[in-house]
Amino acid sequence: MKSIIKQALTALSAILLSLPSSAQDSIYKMSLQDVLQLAKQKNKQISISQTEEDAVNAELRDAQISKLPQVNINGSYQRFSKVTLYDGGLSDGHSISRPPTPNSAALGMDAAVTLFAGGRQNAAIREQEIRKDLASLNTLDLSGNIFLQAISAYLNIIRLQEQDTVIIEQIRRAETRYKNIEALFRNQRVTRSDLLRAKLILDNQKLSREQNENDLAIATSRLNVLLDLPRHTQIIPTDSVSGDKPATASLTSLVDNVKETSYAVLRSQQQQKLQENRLKAIRGAYLPTLQAFSAYGVNYPNNLVFPPVDQAYSVGFIGLRAQYNLSSLYHNRNKEKAAKLRLNALQTQESAIRDNVADEANSLYIKYSESLDRISVAESSIEQASANYKIVSAKYFNQLALLTDLLDADNLYLESKYNLIKSQTDALAFYYRLLYTSGKL
């Protein structure tokens, strides 16, 4: 009986293991470059921006085609009723067929091409070209922004994972410390207050780890959204924040050229070009329009002679057509004034944007340099805090120091490790923000 039950359990286990588990999380090991590549391919906002770019390209092709001749084909057929004739008032009438025939038909084709329109056609094409450049710039800007968000989430995951390692080490120290204090308490060498406080510190550290794990889950979920991955996907970073970082001297060119390369400045310049082109189109309305046009058709019956003849005829023509809108002399005046004012506002706005991006880039450069200095200080502080903790711990268990001194030394050791992790992630965060601000991300 036992062997049968054992075989049944073995078979059931094999079946369960062979089935896919929807609750099981997918695990991906990713470098930062992998994250950026996946964001470029799968992020929904980038995909929407690229779709808009394709739509603008289609509008540009439509504007270019508008310069081609407009060709129309038209046809018609009518069947007339009899004509009622009244010779002596409405009471005396008789009907006859419409001469020369009750049937009428026409088939023809006409074409027209604009030879001159005051530059308005070229302005329409130029506007779409600028919109195309602006759409491409918007895609680059949005991609850089999404990349920056993905980098921030990725670095946050690394920071929280490294903090988790530090917290685990602190919990182990706290557990060892609690056991040692418990032994001292049993030997009546410390008070119950020390034992209770050691236990409280241990519980608080376990809660800190739970909070850190929750923050890690939130950061991972945020990155999953940016990468369009399933909700429960686990991402294991393969990069570290402790590696070499760019020297500050290599970043000075980014700060110096930010007024020319920033996405915000380039967008402002494109908007100015767009407004300048609109101003040209408005001024073009002051000029006449000249078109060449022609037509050819077959008509039935022949109404060119009198009386009409029951016969078909064909005829065509070619000519020029000029048109000038006199109302443009007063209608366009305020339009032109408004366009000039908007252009002046955009020029002032570009100046303000240049100042803002230069200030932001300089601030990020200073904070990056500061973070590098903090890394050096934090590395030195860890060695000192570790040595200090060992000294205070030995003193406490030899009854030469208070528990408060030991806990302070432990917290100082933990804080120094936190500071190193924070400084390393902050340095990379400032570096990538500087890249985005300067239009290089």
C-alpha positions in Angstrom: 0.0 0.0 0.0 2.8 2.4 0.9 4.6 1.7 -2.3 1.4 2.5 -4.3 0.9 5.8 -2.5 4.6 6.6 -3.0 4.3 6.0 -6.8 1.1 8.0 -7.0 2.8 11.0 -5.2 5.8 10.7 -7.5 3.6 10.8 -10.6 1.6 13.7 -9.3 4.8 15.6 -8.5 6.1 15.0 -12.0 2.8 16.2 -13.5 2.8 19.4 -11.4 6.4 20.2 -12.3 5.6 19.8 -16.0 2.8 22.3 -15.9 3.6 26.0 -16.4 3.1 28.1 -13.3 1.5 31.5 -13.9 2.5 32.6 -10.4 6.2 32.0 -11.1 8.1 35.1 -11.9 10.2 35.5 -14.9 13.8 36.4 -14.1 16.0 38.5 -16.4 19.6 39.4 -15.9 20.2 42.7 -17.5 23.0 45.3 -18.0 22.2 48.9 -18.3 22.7 48.8 -22.1 20.2 45.9 -22.2 17.7 48.0 -20.4 18.1 50.9 -22.8 17.9 48.7 -25.8 14.7 47.1 -24.5 13.2 50.5 -23.7 13.9 51.7 -27.2 12.2 48.6 -28.7 9.2 48.1 -26.4 8.3 51.4 -24.6 4.8 52.4 -25.6 5.4 56.2 -25.4 8.4 55.9 -27.7 6.3 53.8 -30.1 3.6 56.4 -30.1 6.1 59.2 -30.9 7.6 57.1 -33.7 4.1 56.6 -35.1 3.5 60.4 -35.0 6.8 60.8 -36.8 5.6 58.5 -39.6 2.3 60.4 -39.8 4.2 63.7 -40.2 6.3 62.2 -43.0 3.1 61.2 -44.8 1.8 64.8 -44.5 5.1 66.0 -46.0 4.7 63.8 -49.0 1.1 65.0 -49.4 2.3 68.6 -49.3 4.9 67.9 -52.0 2.3 66.2 -54.2 0.1 69.3 -54.0 2.3 71.1 -56.5 1.4 68.6 -59.2 -1.4 69.5 -61.6 -5.0 68.9 -60.4 -6.8 66.7 -62.9 -10.6 66.1 -62.9 -12.7 63.8 -65.0 -16.4 64.6 -65.1 -19.4 63.1 -66.9 -23.2 63.6 -66.9 -26.3 62.4 -68.6 -29.8 63.9 -68.5 -33.1 62.7 -70.0 -35.5 65.7 -70.3 -39.3 65.4 -70.1 -41.5 66.8 -72.9 -41.7 70.6 -73.1 -45.2 72.0 -72.5 -45.9 75.2 -74.6 -48.7 77.7 -73.9 -49.9 79.8 -76.8 -53.0 81.5 -75.3 -52.4 81.4 -71.6 -52.0 78.6 -69.2 -55.3 77.0 -70.3 -54.2 76.3 -73.8 -51.0 74.1 -73.8 -49.5 71.3 -75.8 -46.4 69.2 -75.4 -43.5 68.6 -77.7 -40.2 66.8 -77.3 -37.2 68.9 -76.3 -35.4 69.8 -79.6 -33.2 68.5 -81.0 -33.4 65.5 -78.7 -34.5 64.8 -75.1 -31.1 63.3 -74.3 -28.1 65.2 -73.1 -24.7 64.0 -72.2 -21.2 65.3 -71.5 -17.8 63.7 -70.8 -14.7 65.8 -70.2 -11.4 66.2 -68.5 -9.9 69.4 -67.1 -6.5 70.2 -65.5 -5.0 73.1 -63.7 -1.5 73.8 -62.3 -0.5 76.7 -60.1 2.4 78.6 -61.7 2.7 81.2 -58.9 1.0 81.7 -55.6 3.2 84.1 -53.7 5.3 81.3 -52.3 2.4 79.8 -50.3 2.8 76.4 -51.8 6.5 76.3 -51.0 5.7 77.6 -47.5 3.2 74.8 -47.0 5.9 72.2 -48.0 8.5 74.0 -45.8 6.1 73.9 -42.8 5.8 70.1 -43.2 9.5 69.7 -43.5 10.0 71.7 -40.2 7.3 69.6 -38.6 9.1 66.5 -39.7 12.3 67.7 -38.1 10.4 68.7 -35.0 8.7 65.3 -34.8 12.1 63.6 -35.1 13.5 65.9 -32.3 10.5 65.1 -30.1 11.1 61.4 -30.6 14.8 61.8 -29.6 13.8 64.0 -26.6 11.1 61.5 -25.5 13.5 58.6 -25.9 16.1 60.4 -23.9 13.6 61.1 -21.2 12.4 57.4 -21.1 16.0 56.3 -21.0 16.7 58.6 -18.1 13.6 57.2 -16.2 14.8 53.6 -17.0 18.3 54.4 -15.8 16.9 56.0 -12.6 14.8 52.9 -11.9 17.8 50.6 -12.8 20.1 52.5 -10.4 17.4 52.5 -7.8 17.2 48.7 -8.0 21.0 48.4 -7.6 20.9 50.8 -4.6 18.1 48.9 -2.9 19.7 45.5 -3.5 23.0 46.7 -2.1 21.2 48.3 0.8 19.5 44.9 1.4 22.9 43.2 1.6 24.0 45.8 4.2 20.8 45.4 6.2 21.2 41.6 6.2 24.7 42.1 7.6 23.4 44.4 10.3 20.7 42.0 11.2 23.3 39.2 11.6 25.3 41.5 13.9 22.2 42.4 15.8 21.3 38.7 16.2 24.8 37.8 17.4 24.7 40.8 19.7 21.3 39.8 21.1 22.5 36.3 21.8 25.6 37.6 23.6 23.6 40.1 25.7 21.2 37.3 26.5 24.0 35.2 27.8 25.3 38.2 29.8 21.8 38.7 31.2 21.6 35.1 32.4 24.9 35.6 34.1 23.5 38.8 35.7 26.2 40.9 34.1 23.8 43.3 32.2 20.4 44.6 33.1 17.1 43.5 31.5 16.9 47.0 29.9 19.9 46.1 27.7 18.3 42.8 26.7 15.0 44.4 25.8 16.6 47.2 23.9 18.8 44.8 21.9 15.7 42.8 21.0 13.9 46.0 20.0 16.7 47.1 17.7 16.7 43.6 16.1 13.0 43.8 15.4 13.3 47.3 13.9 16.1 46.2 11.6 13.9 43.4 10.4 11.2 45.9 9.7 13.7 48.0 7.8 14.6 45.1 5.6 10.9 44.5 4.9 10.5 48.2 3.9 13.6 48.0 1.7 12.2 44.8 0.0 8.9 46.6 -0.7 10.7 49.6 -2.1 12.7 47.2 -4.3 9.5 45.6 -5.6 8.1 49.0 -6.4 11.2 50.1 -8.3 11.2 46.8 -10.2 7.6 47.3 -11.1 8.3 50.8 -12.4 11.1 49.5 -14.6 8.8 46.7 -15.9 6.3 49.3 -17.0 8.9 51.3 -18.8 10.1 48.2 -20.6 6.6 46.8 -21.2 7.4 43.6 -19.3 5.0 41.4 -17.4 4.1 42.7 -13.9 5.8 40.0 -11.9 9.1 40.0 -13.9 12.2 40.1 -11.7 15.2 42.1 -13.0 18.7 41.3 -11.7 21.1 44.0 -12.6 24.5 42.8 -13.9 26.1 46.2 -13.6 27.5 47.8 -10.5 27.6 51.4 -9.3 31.1 50.8 -7.8 33.0 50.9 -11.1 35.0 53.7 -12.6 33.2 56.8 -13.4 33.9 59.6 -16.0 36.4 62.2 -14.8 34.9 65.6 -14.3 37.3 67.1 -16.9 35.7 65.0 -19.6 32.3 66.5 -18.9 33.2 70.2 -19.3 32.5 70.1 -23.1 28.9 69.0 -22.3 28.4 72.0 -20.1 30.1 74.4 -22.5 28.0 73.2 -25.5 24.7 72.6 -23.8 23.2 75.8 -25.2 23.6 74.4 -28.7 22.8 70.7 -28.1 20.0 70.7 -25.6 16.7 69.2 -26.8 14.8 72.1 -25.3 17.0 74.7 -27.3 16.8 72.7 -30.5 13.0 72.5 -30.1 12.8 76.2 -29.6 14.8 76.8 -32.7 12.5 74.6 -34.8 9.4 76.4 -33.4 11.0 79.7 -34.5 11.6 78.3 -38.0 8.0 77.2 -38.1 6.8 80.7 -37.1 9.0 82.4 -39.6 7.6 80.1 -42.3 4.1 81.0 -41.3 5.0 84.7 -41.5 6.2 84.1 -45.1 2.9 82.3 -45.9 0.9 85.3 -44.6 2.9 87.7 -46.6 2.5 85.6 -49.7 -1.3 86.3 -49.5 -0.5 89.9 -50.6 0.6 88.5 -54.0 -1.5 87.3 -56.9 -2.1 83.7 -58.0 -1.4 82.5 -61.5 -2.6 79.2 -62.9 -2.4 77.4 -66.3 -5.5 75.4 -67.0 -7.0 73.4 -69.8 -10.0 71.2 -70.6 -11.2 68.8 -73.3 -14.6 67.1 -73.6 -17.3 65.5 -75.7 -20.8 66.9 -75.5 -24.2 65.9 -76.9 -26.3 67.5 -78.5 -24.6 70.4 -80.3 -25.8 73.5 -78.5 -23.0 75.7 -80.0 -25.3 76.5 -83.0 -28.8 77.7 -83.2 -31.0 76.0 -83.5 -29.3 73.1 -81.7 -28.4 70.1 -83.8 -28.8 66.4 -82.9 -25.1 65.6 -83.1 -22.1 65.2 -80.7 -19.1 67.5 -80.7 -15.8 67.7 -79.0 -13.8 70.8 -78.1 -10.9 71.8 -75.8 -9.0 74.8 -74.7 -5.9 76.0 -72.8 -5.4 79.3 -71.0 -4.0 81.2 -68.1 -6.0 82.4 -65.0 -4.8 85.2 -62.7 -6.5 86.1 -59.4 -5.8 88.7 -56.8 -7.6 89.0 -53.5 -8.0 92.7 -52.8 -9.3 92.0 -49.3 -5.9 90.6 -48.3 -4.7 94.2 -48.1 -6.7 94.7 -44.9 -7.4 91.1 -43.8 -3.8 90.0 -43.5 -2.5 93.1 -41.7 -3.4 91.9 -38.2 -2.4 88.3 -39.1 1.0 89.5 -40.0 1.3 91.6 -36.8 0.3 88.6 -34.7 2.8 86.4 -36.4 5.6 88.9 -35.8 4.7 89.2 -32.1 4.7 85.4 -31.7 8.1 85.2 -33.4 9.5 87.8 -31.1 8.1 85.9 -28.1 9.7 82.6 -29.3 13.1 84.4 -29.7 12.8 85.7 -26.1 11.8 82.2 -25.0 14.8 80.6 -26.7 17.1 83.0 -24.7 15.4 82.0 -21.5 15.7 78.3 -22.3 19.4 78.7 -23.1 20.0 80.3 -19.7 17.9 77.6 -17.9 19.6 74.6 -19.5 23.1 76.2 -18.9 22.2 76.7 -15.3 20.9 73.1 -14.9 23.9 71.6 -16.7 26.3 73.6 -14.5 24.4 72.5 -11.3 24.5 68.8 -12.4 28.2 69.1 -13.1 28.8 70.5 -9.6 26.7 67.8 -8.0 28.5 65.1 -9.9 31.9 66.4 -8.7 30.5 66.6 -5.2 29.3 63.0 -5.4 32.8 61.8 -6.5 34.2 63.5 -3.4 31.6 62.0 -1.2 32.6 58.5 -2.6 36.2 59.0 -1.4 35.0 60.2 2.0 32.5 57.4 2.4 35.1 54.7 1.6 37.4 56.1 4.2 34.5 56.5 6.7 33.6 52.8 6.3 37.1 51.7 7.4 37.0 54.0 10.4 33.4 53.1 11.4 34.2 49.4 11.1 37.3 49.8 13.4 35.3 51.9 15.8 32.5 49.3 16.0 35.0 46.5 16.8 36.6 48.6 19.6 33.3 49.7 21.2 31.9 46.1 20.9 34.9 44.8 22.8 34.6 47.4 25.4 30.9 46.7 25.9 31.2 43.0 26.4 34.1 43.8 28.8 31.7 46.1 30.7 33.7 49.2 29.7 31.1 50.9 27.5 27.3 51.3 27.5 24.9 49.6 25.1 24.1 53.1 23.8 27.7 53.5 22.7 27.6 50.1 20.9 24.3 50.9 19.1 25.6 54.3 18.1 28.8 52.7 16.7 26.7 50.1 14.8 24.4 52.8 13.3 27.5 54.9 12.3 28.9 51.8 10.5 25.6 51.3 8.7 25.2 54.9 7.8 28.7 55.0 6.3 27.9 52.1 4.1 24.6 53.7 3.1 26.4 56.9 2.3 28.8 55.1 0.0 25.9 53.4 -1.9 24.0 56.6 -2.1 27.1 58.6 -3.3 27.8 56.0 -6.0 24.3 55.9 -7.4 23.9 59.7 -7.1 27.1 60.2 -9.1 25.8 58.0 -12.0 22.3 59.6 -11.7 23.8 63.1 -12.1 26.0 61.9 -14.9 23.1 60.6 -17.0 20.9 63.6 -16.2 23.8 65.8 -17.5 23.8 63.7 -20.7 20.1 64.1 -21.1 20.2 67.8 -20.4 23.0 68.3 -23.0 21.0 66.2 -25.6 23.5 63.3 -25.6 21.3 60.6 -24.1 
